[in-house]
Structure formats: C-alpha cells, structure tokens
Amino acid sequence: MATDLDENTITAEAFCRLENTPDPRLHEIMKALTKHLHELARELKLTEDEWMKGIQFLTAAGHMSTGSRQELILLSDTLGLSQLVVAQSHSRPKEVSEQTVLGPFHVEGAPQLPSHGAEIARGSVGDPLLVSARVVDADGKPVADAVVDVWHAGADGFYDVQDPAWKLDESRLRGVFHTDEDGRFSYWTILPLYYPIPTDGPVGEMIRATKRHPYRPAHIHYRITHAGFDPLVTHIFVDGDEYLDSDCVFGVRSSCIGHYPKHEAGTAAPDGSKQPKAFYTNDSTFVLEREHAANAAE
Amino acid sequence: MATDLDENTITAEAFCRLENTPDPRLHEIMKALTKHLHELARELKLTEDEWMKGIQFLTAAGHMSTGSRQELILLSDTLGLSQLVVAQSHSRPKEVSEQTVLGPFHVEGAPQLPSHGAEIARGSVGDPLLVSARVVDADGKPVADAVVDVWHAGADGFYDVQDPAWKLDESRLRGVFHTDEDGRFSYWTILPLYYPIPTDGPVGEMIRATKRHPYRPAHIHYRITHAGFDPLVTHIFVDGDEYLDSDCVFGVRSSCIGHYPKHEAGTAAPDGSKQPKAFYTNDSTFVLEREHAANAAE
C-alpha cells in the first residue's frame, strides 16, 4: 500500500512511479533528481514555510524570465551549476579554446555585420576598443565563414537588452560576424568594465542575503559556430580586472584572459583609422575543435 | 585563485562564496542546495542540452503559475517533495488529525458562508453530498469559531479556478466556514470523483514522458485554523476510490480516508431536508493540536 508514506518511505515509492519511463536517460535523470531533492529536504529537515519560500522564489524567477532576461540561468550561474556543466561537457584538448558560461543575455537574431569595419558601440559611451580576431582549427588553419556572435555590457554595466526600450534591430554592443577567407573578423566597440549581475530580481535577493559581491570581471562574450566544428561559447576577459579571481558566476578560465593594451591617440595600426582619443586593442585567436566522428554521425 | 574551476573544484569555491551569510539557517540551506545540485549534475554528467531543457522546464512552470494555478507546487507534489516536507513537519500525536499536501488550488479569500445550510456546488453537476463535521481538540472538547477553508474538484475533475472565467466572489465547490459553539459546521455540495492533475503544462509533459497516471483519488480539501492551535491542512478522501493506493501526489493517509455512505431519496436525517434524488453523507471529525509553547512564544 502506497499510503501513509513518511519522509523516508516516500522516496522508494516515488522511484516506483518512474519505473515505466520509456527513455532510459530520462528515467536516470528523474530518479537522480528525486533522490537529491528528497535527500536535500530530509538533511535540512526543511519546514513548510521554507518550502513555500522556495516555491515563491522559483515562481518569481520564472516570472522575471523573458526572451531577453533569463533569471533561472542567472540563478544556475550564481550557484556554480552552469560552469560545472560547461566544464564537464568539454574535456577538450589543450590546444583548442576553452568554453565558459553562456550567461543570461545572449539573444538570437542580433544584427548581421560585415567581417571588418563595423562599430557596435552605437552611441554607448566608453573608451574605444578595436578587436581583431582570428578563428582557426586545431592545426592553425583558418576557418572561413564561421558565424561569430559577440555581446558585451557597456561601461555602465548594462547589456542593451536590459534597457526596457531595447529592440533587436537597434542592438548595441552586440552583433553577428562572419569570418573572412583568412578566418578573421574585426570590429570597433568600447572597452568593457566589470559590472554587477542584475540584482533587481530574486537572484539579487539571494546575493544580498548571502552577502556575496555581485560582480563579474570585464569580458566580451563570443559564440562561434561552423559546420563540422563543436560550437565554442566563451569570453575574452580583460586582464588586470580586480574581479578575475572572484567572478560571481565562476566563469574565469586563465586561458580566456585577454590582453587589451592602451594606445595613444593617433593612427590605429590594425586598420589605419585616425583615433582622436586614446584607444585600446585586443587581438584574439579562437581555436575550434572538430566535431568528433561520433557526434558528426548523429 | 578561483579561476579554471572544473566540475569538482567548483563546489568548494561555491561554498566559500556563501561563508559570509549572516543567517545560519540560510547558510545551511544554501550550502546543502549547492552540494546536491552539484552532485546531481556530476552523477548524471548532465549535458548542456539537458541543462537548457531544465532551465526551459522551470521557466515554463514559472510562467504558468498565477494566483490561481501553481505549477511549481504541482511539480513539487508530483515529485513527492511536498508530502515529504509535510510528513517531517508534523510528528504529531496519533490522536490528532493527520496533515497532507496543500496542493496547487487553494486560494485565499473564498466566500464566507454560514456554519450550516450553505450549498457550495452552486450549479456544479453531481451527486448531492451533505458533509457534517466537527472540530475538536485532543481532549475531544469542541473548538468554536475555527476557520475552515473547504475546496474540492467537481465531477468533471476541475476546480473552479481552472475555469478561465472564474472569479473569486463566484467561487464554486469552495468556501470558508466558522465552526459553531459546539465546534460543528455542515454544508451541501456534490460528491467529488477522482480526477487527473492538470496536464496542460510542463508537469503534464513530465507525467506523459514518464508514463505515470495523473490521477488523484477523490477528496475534499480542508484547512482549519484557530488561534492557539497548529493549522491543520488535510483532505478527507472518499473510501473505495481506485486511486487511493497510487495517488499521483503521494498524499493519502489511511486516517484521512472518510466514509461517504449513499442514501435513497427522501428526508436527509442530519438536517431534515427533502432530497428528490439519492444523496451521500460524510461525517468527519477534525482534531487540532495545540500549538507548542515554543511555537506560541515566537
């Protein structure tokens, strides 16, 4: 009889209910989820009030999540879950670029831009930065026509999507490039600064209640895809940032810390443009990993 | 250096970030949550696609939750978490009524009704049922002026709040009673039947993907409160129901199975009313537990 279940006997009964799950992986996931949820509640002797606060917290996080703001990803990021999953999903050779978290601010369908010459700050105020990058394979050969999504926060710490008036076709600090025949792309933007994750939602409450700092070290997000290669989701962090050692979402890989040297006003060497004020440059190389035969065959 | 964290080293670093939490209970909860989330992801070797499906599932559950529909409670109920928390929160003496899950369909502010004589079906079609109940303390003494929330599904399996046109002041199968001087209240309604939990949301997807049945045995919900007593949240199930042994939310306590005898048309003995068709009765006694001195002092 599956009645009168107590806090211990209920777990075996919950497993029984999952026994007819046709997909073995789903069965495994549901069983492990049930086991850990139950163990968590028992270990804590979770009370009904605490349970209700948890329900309300997750509900509020769901309500806050829209096409351009994902509070549940932010929650996963700040609990270290996102980076854990990224880390265990990419045991890639050392010669290819390391992955880090996607974060909550990527959007699909950002404006398509030319491989070279675009300016993505579009009025966002900050120190000019010229990024010159190359996408290659593990043998160092250029990957032409790779699709490169770029997005980063402004000097005020906000991504464009955090502005209530944001529209996809008026994106700032965001764009999609295609690498040229030599695997290269470049663009002007502004130097990103460290910034706090958004703290106006339930994750912000958690950050305050646990007296953590909410900062991420300055970085630019990249997602680089090309048929035949494993998609690369990564950042290029700004070296010297004071939060490199305590990123609120645990995402810093030392191999992803980039050099952003400062230059006096004048002619910018990489593209010959005249710069009326001091500017920064960053040269980065992204190394893609070929899809494994097993993956490619799927 | 808290950079280059892998799927194993990230857990200790996540614990470090929680170390300044001022509230010791919150610290304990956050640490245990982090530990189990990380263990779950490692044990499963959760992939990025699976993680994203989880994010989307919780987001959809949040979006579906409103003032009158709580998909995250339904998720907790169907995973056995709710009943586990209820069970470990009430290690009450045998002589007092057992608790079970609140469920996702309770609403605050339902219509106030007289202690006796109300009819709460309000047009919902089914077999008439007269409930006559008494609220007492552990010594069997009546508890007058207890506030009794009642809610149950119709014969179609739906709660009133599941009707998009539902308004609080036009509630059906729902109401708030105050016990009389002898601790009694009574009302006419219709006999509830077993019903499926709502399967039009992400929890329904889970139920289908795991090939579980979605049914709950027939029951009436009660929440009974009175100053000086521990609030009682329980059901009175209908004996003989085929799903008593496999309640989709694990909520059946054998002490909460009630007798609902059928009577031929005629005069209803308890209130002397003339009944033109066969009807059912249920006599229930609810035994409240006095608040412990420790709780009362809070």
Interface residues (C-beta under 8 A of the other chain):
Chain A: M1 A2 T3 D4 L5 D6 E7 I10 T11 E13 A14 R17 L18 N20 T21 P22 D23 L26 H27 E28 I29 M30 A32 L33 T34 H36 L37 H38 E39 L40 A41 R42 E43 L44 K45 L46 T47 E48 E50 W51 I55 L58 T59 A60 A61 G62 H63 S65 Q70 L72 I73 S76 L79 G80 L81 S82 Q83 L84 V85 V86 A87 Q88 S89 M206 A209 T210 K211 R212 L244 D245 S246 D247 F250 V252 R253 S254 S255
Chain B: M1 A2 T3 D4 L5 D6 E7 I10 T11 E13 A14 R17 L18 N20 T21 P22 D23 L26 H27 E28 I29 M30 A32 L33 T34 H36 L37 H38 E39 L40 A41 R42 E43 L44 K45 L46 T47 E48 E50 W51 I55 L58 T59 A60 A61 G62 H63 S65 Q70 L72 I73 S76 L79 G80 L81 S82 Q83 L84 V85 V86 A87 Q88 S89 M206 A209 T210 K211 R212 L244 D245 S246 D247 F250 V252 R253 S254 S255
